[in-house]
Structures are given as C-alpha cells and as structure tokens.
Amino acid sequence: MRLEPLLIFRNSITDVQEIGDGPFGIRRTYIVGAGTFEGERLRGEILPGGGDWMTIGKDGLANLDVRKTLRTHEGALIHLSYQGLYRFDEALAAKIERGEDAEFGETLFQVLARFETGDERYDWLNSTLAVGEGRETSSGVEYRLFSLDRA
C-alpha cells in the first residue's frame, strides 16, 4: 500500500455553535463555509453548509465528525465525510487569534476520509479511502488528503 497525493482543500468556518459540556465531553459544531479544492484528478468548490460535529475530551483531544459537499469544475456533486483527531493547544490558539496560520504538523490534526458520488466521471472516488492532515488558518482550515492505493 502507498499514499498518493489526492487533493488539497480549504474552507472557511462561518459559525461556531457551543452546545456545552455533556456526558461525552464538550460538544461544539463548526459550520462549514465556502472553499476550494484541487488535485491532479479533480478540482472545484466546497459548498457552504456542511459541518464538523466535534466532541472535546477533558484532555483537549477532540474527535472530529465532518461532512461537506464538493462541486467539481464539471458540476459533479461529491459527498465528503471524515473522522479524525485534533489536539487543542493554547499556544496555537493564540497564534490563530493573532491572524497567523498554523503549520501542518504543529498539532495533532489527522483524518480518515471517504467519498460518495452518483456521477460516473468520479465513480472511482466511491472506492477510495484517504488519510490526511489539517491545519488551522486565519480564515478557516486547510487539509492535504492522500489516497490509500494498492502498490
């Protein structure tokens, strides 16, 4: 098995809904804003309206549960969902508040992604698993996804 670059995507966050401290940790929902994605085999825009239904444990480790809709430059709609881990860090939060971008690898921010589409041109995505890393930016988030390909 090998990792192959699949795409890079960026999107804004338009709202944060603080649900509160429940039985499984702090529940917070980030509302996905518009964005873009590009890769060797696909490119287009991220449609606003998805979300990240995050649960944050007492140790600052967050479980990500994200869903977004992508629209390719050819008009194909693709459902992107991913789960992952993110570690909150006060120094990193201060950096973002100053308007600076985090670097990849600056904190734990890893995901496992799946795709779903009914568009035959992108049917190959239905059987693609991807892993990736993310980073916070002053305007939202940025991810690099790599497909898991058979060697």
C-alpha positions, -999 to 999 in steps of 0.1 A, spaced: 0 0 0 12 35 -7 0 71 -2 -7 91 -33 -15 129 -32 -52 133 -39 -62 169 -31 -58 199 -10 -88 218 2 -95 250 21 -127 263 35 -139 290 59 -158 284 91 -189 306 92 -202 299 127 -194 280 159 -222 266 179 -212 259 215 -235 230 226 -218 227 260 -203 201 283 -222 169 281 -217 133 291 -191 126 264 -172 159 266 -176 194 253 -198 194 222 -191 221 196 -204 224 160 -184 243 133 -204 253 103 -185 249 70 -183 280 48 -173 282 11 -140 269 -1 -120 253 -29 -102 220 -36 -77 210 -62 -58 178 -71 -44 161 -101 -77 144 -109 -103 168 -96 -109 204 -86 -137 227 -77 -155 243 -48 -167 234 -14 -203 244 -9 -213 262 23 -235 244 48 -216 213 60 -204 209 95 -179 194 120 -197 179 149 -168 179 174 -165 164 208 -137 175 230 -124 154 259 -111 167 292 -75 163 280 -81 186 250 -83 157 225 -111 163 200 -130 137 179 -139 152 145 -170 141 126 -172 162 94 -194 163 63 -191 186 33 -204 188 -3 -179 193 -31 -188 205 -65 -163 198 -93 -154 222 -120 -176 200 -142 -206 203 -119 -204 168 -102 -215 167 -66 -194 147 -42 -202 140 -5 -170 141 16 -171 127 51 -142 123 75 -134 114 111 -103 123 129 -84 136 159 -74 171 168 -55 183 198 -63 217 212 -32 238 221 -33 272 238 -2 285 220 -16 275 187 -50 292 195 -31 324 204 -13 322 171 -46 319 152 -61 348 172 -32 370 160 -42 363 124 -14 338 117 -17 304 101 -7 271 118 17 248 101 10 212 91 22 190 120 21 218 146 -5 199 165 -23 165 161 -48 171 133 -53 138 113 -83 124 94 -96 93 76 -119 104 46 -145 87 24 -163 100 -7 -196 93 -23 -210 104 -56 -235 93 -82 -216 109 -111 -199 83 -133 -170 105 -141 -159 103 -104 -171 68 -96 -135 59 -87 -139 81 -55 -166 57 -42 -139 31 -36 -112 55 -24 -101 58 12 -79 88 20 -59 99 50 -48 134 56 -36 161 79 -51 195 86 -41 229 99 -60 259 111 -56 291 92 -67 326 100 -97 322 76 -106 286 84 -90 252 77 -67 236 51 -62 199 45 -39 177 25 -55 143 16 -37 113 3 -54 82 -12 -45 48 0 -35 29 -32 -25 -7 -37 11 -9 -46 
